[in-house]
């Protein structure tokens, strides 16, 4: 059975990844053929954990997973490792005695519980007292109530998670009033500071990315670029001499390091170094998500008719969050970059096959399955390519960012 799994990061106040919420779907139809929807859902969850390496999905972080009333009553949560999951109780679950008993049983076994889309109700007190985390919809809840919830439940030692945080300003407000975890798309939107300029070093790094992703990688030109930046030269030599490669003799030549790594590994190294530099002071999720998008688009490009365009697809994904990284309007960033116009147009939202490819991965990240279905149909591709390439991209990101 093909299983679609998307993930959404949950961040702590320092912008570090605390966990991922996993979103599941069985197949392209976006419904379960089994008459018992809860049983089918549990089958998908179980398959995902037993058929996939959960650490590939979450980079070793906890996984938030939604549970319906029936799944809780049937004890399906105990199929999952308690140290790797947070049981997220949907807002549609009523706290009847059987549900409360099931949650008490999970707590006694060491599972963590989260209440999703929380709105305070007196009859929810029995579940509130069992919860480790309460998720509050930041868009649907009045500002006064956002603060009142924390005051009302302060004595219970609960973590409050602000979800659907859409802007950096909302993130700052949530953090100020006492929320300790955050979920949403605020980290992918720029906080524009009109007087802020792009440093020459960052622009040089972006040009380096463009060069390592060109169709013909010229070692001599890369050597010249890296030699002109002490930090890059140091990082490359440290990387090639690390225990991961196990060379018996020390590598001290930039050119030799580039040749030994080869084009594929040089591209990975440059992507991580550059994105790490330009996202300094930003949430970790920015750099990781940028790389996942890049790897996914590069793999899928030939399947959607973009033959020989893998490098451009990689750059498209890698630069898809660049405005949030640099806090500058996207047109200003792109005008100085030596990049093909087709990629620039896609980044600016102009309709094209490249833009559709980017919209596909964005929809996948959000678990927007109807939109994913539409693009799969328009591209006329086999649906199994999408989850396969997404998981491969996650695996690559896991390897290079740890």
JOCORJO-V399468 format. One record per pair of residues at least 4 apart in sequence whose C-alpha atoms are under 7 Angstrom apart, sorted by the first residue. I is the first residue (numbers start at 0). GAP is how many residues later the second one is. D is the distance in Angstrom with one decimal. If there is no record, write none. Layout:
I_GAP_D + I_GAP_D
//
This chain:
1_24_6.6 + 1_25_6.4 + 1_382_6.5 + 2_22_6.2 + 2_23_5.0 + 2_24_6.4 + 2_41_6.8 + 3_20_5.8 + 3_21_5.0 + 3_22_6.1 + 3_23_6.7 + 3_383_5.4 + 4_17_6.6 + 4_18_5.5 + 4_19_4.7 + 4_20_6.5 + 4_382_6.9 + 5_16_5.8 + 5_17_5.1 + 5_18_6.7 + 5_358_6.2 + 5_359_5.4 + 5_361_5.9 + 6_13_5.9 + 6_14_5.5 + 6_15_4.5 + 6_16_6.0 + 6_358_6.1 + 7_12_5.3 + 7_13_5.2 + 7_14_6.6 + 7_357_6.6 + 8_8_6.4 + 8_10_6.1 + 8_11_4.5 + 8_12_6.4 + 8_174_6.5 + 8_276_6.9 + 9_7_5.9 + 9_8_5.6 + 9_9_5.1 + 9_10_5.5 + 9_171_6.6 + 9_172_5.5 + 9_173_4.8 + 10_4_5.5 + 10_5_5.4 + 10_6_4.6 + 10_7_5.1 + 10_170_5.6 + 10_171_5.1 + 10_172_6.4 + 11_4_5.5 + 11_5_6.4 + 11_6_5.8 + 11_168_6.1 + 11_169_4.8 + 11_170_6.4 + 12_162_6.8 + 12_167_5.9 + 12_168_6.5 + 14_267_6.7 + 14_268_4.1 + 14_269_6.4 + 15_267_5.8 + 15_268_5.5 + 16_267_6.5 + 16_268_6.6 + 17_43_6.5 + 18_42_5.0 + 18_43_4.8 + 18_44_5.9 + 19_38_6.0 + 19_41_6.8 + 19_42_6.5 + 19_43_5.1 + 19_44_6.1 + 20_42_5.6 + 20_43_4.3 + 20_44_6.2 + 21_41_6.3 + 21_42_6.1 + 21_43_5.8 + 22_344_6.1 + 24_5_6.3 + 25_4_6.7 + 25_6_6.8 + 25_18_6.4 + 27_345_6.1 + 27_355_6.8 + 29_339_6.8 + 31_5_6.2 + 31_8_6.3 + 33_6_6.0 + 35_4_6.3 + 36_4_6.1 + 37_4_6.2 + 37_32_6.4 + 37_33_6.1 + 38_4_6.2 + 39_4_6.4 + 40_4_6.3 + 41_4_6.0 + 41_34_6.6 + 42_4_6.0 + 43_4_6.1 + 44_4_6.4 + 45_4_6.1 + 46_4_5.3 + 47_4_5.4 + 48_4_6.6 + 48_5_5.8 + 53_4_6.4 + 54_4_4.9 + 54_5_4.7 + 55_338_6.2 + 55_339_5.3 + 55_342_6.5 + 56_337_6.5 + 57_4_6.8 + 57_5_6.6 + 58_339_5.6 + 61_22_4.7 + 61_23_5.1 + 61_24_6.7 + 62_21_6.1 + 62_22_4.6 + 62_23_6.0 + 63_21_5.8 + 63_22_4.6 + 63_23_6.1 + 63_24_6.1 + 64_21_6.4 + 64_22_5.6 + 64_23_5.4 + 65_21_6.5 + 65_22_4.6 + 65_23_6.0 + 65_24_6.3 + 66_4_5.9 + 66_5_6.4 + 66_20_6.7 + 66_21_5.9 + 66_22_5.3 + 66_23_6.1 + 67_4_6.4 + 67_21_6.7 + 67_22_6.1 + 67_25_6.4 + 68_4_6.2 + 68_24_5.3 + 68_30_6.9 + 69_4_6.0 + 70_4_6.3 + 70_5_5.5 + 71_4_6.3 + 71_5_6.7 + 71_27_6.8 + 71_30_6.3 + 72_25_6.9 + 72_26_6.3 + 72_29_6.0 + 80_4_6.6 + 81_28_6.4 + 81_29_5.1 + 85_25_6.8 + 85_26_5.1 + 85_27_5.7 + 85_28_6.7 + 86_25_6.2 + 86_26_4.9 + 86_27_6.0 + 87_25_6.0 + 87_26_4.6 + 87_27_5.8 + 87_28_6.2 + 88_4_6.9 + 88_25_6.0 + 88_26_5.0 + 88_27_5.8 + 89_25_6.6 + 89_26_5.2 + 90_25_5.5 + 90_26_5.8 + 90_27_6.6 + 94_4_5.7 + 94_5_6.0 + 94_29_6.2 + 94_32_6.6 + 95_4_6.3 + 96_4_6.1 + 97_4_6.2 + 98_4_6.2 + 99_4_6.1 + 99_26_6.9 + 99_27_6.5 + 100_4_6.2 + 101_4_6.4 + 102_4_6.2 + 103_4_6.1 + 104_4_6.4 + 105_4_6.5 + 105_5_5.4 + 106_4_5.1 + 106_5_6.5 + 111_20_6.0 + 112_18_5.1 + 112_19_5.4 + 112_20_6.5 + 113_17_5.6 + 113_18_5.9 + 113_19_4.5 + 113_20_5.5 + 113_21_7.0 + 114_16_6.7 + 114_18_6.5 + 114_19_4.9 + 114_20_5.9 + 115_18_6.6 + 115_19_5.1 + 116_18_5.6 + 116_19_5.2 + 116_20_5.6 + 117_16_6.5 + 117_17_5.8 + 117_18_5.2 + 123_4_6.1 + 124_4_6.2 + 125_4_6.9 + 126_4_6.2 + 128_27_6.8 + 130_27_6.9 + 131_26_5.2 + 131_27_6.3 + 132_25_5.6 + 132_26_4.7 + 132_27_5.7 + 132_28_6.8 + 133_25_6.4 + 133_26_5.0 + 133_27_5.9 + 134_25_6.1 + 134_26_4.6 + 134_27_5.9 + 134_28_6.3 + 135_25_6.2 + 135_26_5.2 + 135_27_5.9 + 136_4_6.1 + 136_25_6.3 + 136_26_5.1 + 136_27_5.9 + 137_24_5.8 + 137_25_5.8 + 137_26_5.7 + 137_27_6.0 + 138_25_6.4 + 140_4_6.5 + 140_5_6.4 + 141_4_6.3 + 142_4_6.7 + 143_4_6.1 + 144_4_6.0 + 146_4_6.6 + 146_30_6.2 + 147_4_5.9 + 148_4_6.2 + 149_4_5.5 + 158_21_6.4 + 159_19_5.1 + 159_20_5.8 + 159_21_6.3 + 160_18_5.9 + 160_19_6.2 + 160_20_4.4 + 160_21_5.4 + 161_12_6.7 + 161_17_6.4 + 161_19_6.3 + 161_20_4.9 + 161_21_6.2 + 162_19_5.9 + 162_20_4.5 + 162_21_5.7 + 163_19_6.0 + 163_20_4.4 + 164_5_6.0 + 164_6_6.2 + 164_18_6.1 + 164_19_4.6 + 164_20_6.3 + 164_21_5.8 + 165_4_6.7 + 165_18_5.7 + 165_19_5.0 + 165_20_4.3 + 166_4_6.4 + 166_19_4.1 + 166_22_6.6 + 167_4_6.3 + 167_18_5.2 + 167_19_6.8 + 167_23_6.6 + 168_4_6.3 + 169_4_6.1 + 170_4_6.1 + 171_4_6.1 + 172_4_6.3 + 173_4_6.5 + 173_5_5.4 + 174_4_5.0 + 174_5_6.4 + 186_96_6.7 + 186_99_6.8 + 186_137_7.0 + 187_98_6.9 + 187_133_6.0 + 187_136_5.6 + 188_135_5.0 + 189_133_5.6 + 189_134_3.7 + 189_137_4.9 + 189_138_6.8 + 190_133_6.8 + 190_136_5.3 + 191_135_5.0 + 191_136_5.5 + 191_137_7.0 + 192_134_6.4 + 192_135_6.9 + 197_4_6.7 + 197_5_6.7 + 198_4_6.4 + 199_4_6.0 + 200_4_6.2 + 201_4_6.3 + 201_76_6.4 + 202_4_6.3 + 203_4_6.3 + 204_4_6.4 + 204_69_5.8 + 205_4_6.4 + 206_4_6.3 + 206_130_6.7 + 206_131_7.0 + 207_4_6.3 + 208_4_6.2 + 208_61_6.5 + 208_62_6.6 + 209_4_6.3 + 209_129_6.9 + 211_5_6.1 + 211_55_5.6 + 212_54_6.7 + 212_98_5.3 + 213_97_6.5 + 214_96_6.9 + 216_46_7.0 + 217_4_6.4 + 218_4_6.0 + 218_36_6.9 + 218_39_6.9 + 219_4_6.3 + 220_4_6.4 + 221_4_6.1 + 222_4_5.9 + 222_31_6.2 + 222_32_5.8 + 223_4_6.3 + 224_4_7.0 + 225_6_5.6 + 225_7_5.5 + 226_6_5.9 + 228_4_6.3 + 229_4_6.1 + 230_4_6.2 + 231_4_6.1 + 232_4_6.3 + 232_21_7.0 + 233_4_6.1 + 234_4_6.0 + 235_4_6.2 + 236_4_6.1 + 236_14_6.9 + 236_15_6.6 + 236_20_7.0 + 237_4_6.1 + 239_5_6.7 + 239_17_6.3 + 240_4_6.9 + 240_6_6.9 + 240_9_6.4 + 240_10_6.3 + 241_4_6.9 + 250_6_6.6 + 252_4_6.2 + 253_4_6.3 + 254_4_6.3 + 255_4_6.1 + 256_4_6.1 + 257_4_6.2 + 257_8_6.7 + 260_4_5.5 + 260_5_6.0 + 261_4_6.1 + 262_4_6.1 + 263_4_6.5 + 264_4_6.0 + 265_4_6.0 + 266_4_6.0 + 267_4_6.3 + 268_4_6.2 + 269_4_5.9 + 270_4_5.9 + 271_4_5.8 + 272_4_6.2 + 273_4_6.3 + 274_4_5.9 + 274_12_5.5 + 275_4_6.2 + 275_11_6.4 + 277_47_6.2 + 277_48_6.7 + 278_8_6.5 + 278_46_5.2 + 283_4_6.6 + 284_4_5.7 + 285_4_6.0 + 286_4_6.3 + 287_4_6.2 + 287_109_6.5 + 288_4_6.1 + 289_4_6.2 + 289_27_6.1 + 289_28_4.7 + 289_29_7.0 + 289_30_6.8 + 289_31_6.5 + 290_4_6.1 + 290_27_5.6 + 290_106_6.6 + 291_4_6.0 + 291_101_5.2 + 291_102_5.9 + 291_105_6.2 + 292_4_6.0 + 292_24_4.7 + 292_25_6.5 + 292_68_6.7 + 293_4_6.1 + 293_19_6.8 + 293_20_4.2 + 293_21_6.3 + 293_22_6.6 + 293_23_3.9 + 293_24_4.8 + 294_4_6.3 + 294_19_6.0 + 294_98_5.3 + 295_4_6.2 + 295_93_5.7 + 295_94_5.6 + 295_97_5.4 + 296_4_5.8 + 296_16_5.4 + 296_17_5.9 + 296_20_6.4 + 296_60_6.9 + 297_12_4.5 + 297_13_6.5 + 297_15_5.0 + 297_16_4.8 + 298_11_7.0 + 298_90_6.5 + 299_4_6.7 + 300_4_6.7 + 300_5_5.1 + 300_6_6.8 + 300_8_6.7 + 300_9_5.8 + 300_12_6.5 + 301_4_5.0 + 301_5_4.6 + 302_78_6.7 + 303_75_5.5 + 303_77_7.0 + 308_4_6.2 + 309_4_6.1 + 310_4_6.4 + 311_4_6.1 + 311_31_6.6 + 312_4_6.4 + 313_4_6.1 + 314_4_5.9 + 315_4_5.9 + 315_27_5.9 + 315_31_6.8 + 316_41_6.9 + 319_27_6.2 + 320_4_6.5 + 321_4_6.2 + 322_4_5.5 + 322_5_5.3 + 322_6_5.9 + 322_7_5.2 + 327_4_7.0 + 327_5_6.9 + 328_4_6.7 + 329_4_6.2 + 330_4_6.2 + 333_10_6.7 + 338_4_6.9 + 338_5_6.9 + 339_4_6.6 + 340_4_5.9 + 341_4_6.3 + 342_4_6.3 + 343_4_6.2 + 344_4_6.4 + 344_5_5.3 + 345_4_5.3 + 345_5_6.8 + 345_6_6.6 + 345_8_5.8 + 345_9_4.5 + 348_6_6.5 + 349_5_6.8 + 350_4_5.8 + 351_4_6.3 + 352_4_6.2 + 353_4_6.4 + 354_4_6.1 + 355_4_6.1 + 356_4_6.8 + 357_4_6.4 + 358_4_6.1 + 359_4_6.2 + 359_12_5.8 + 359_15_6.3 + 360_4_6.1 + 361_4_6.4 + 362_4_6.2 + 362_5_5.0 + 362_8_6.2 + 362_9_6.0 + 363_4_6.0 + 363_5_6.8 + 363_8_6.1 + 367_4_6.4 + 368_4_6.0 + 369_4_6.3 + 370_4_6.4 + 371_4_6.2 + 372_4_6.1 + 373_4_6.1 + 374_4_5.9 + 375_4_6.0 + 375_5_5.8 + 375_7_6.4 + 376_4_6.9 + 383_4_6.2 + 384_4_5.9 + 385_4_6.1 + 386_4_6.1 + 387_4_6.3 + 388_4_6.1 + 389_4_6.3 + 390_4_6.2 + 391_4_6.3 + 392_4_6.2 + 393_4_6.0 + 394_4_6.2 + 395_4_6.3 + 396_4_5.8 + 397_4_6.1
//
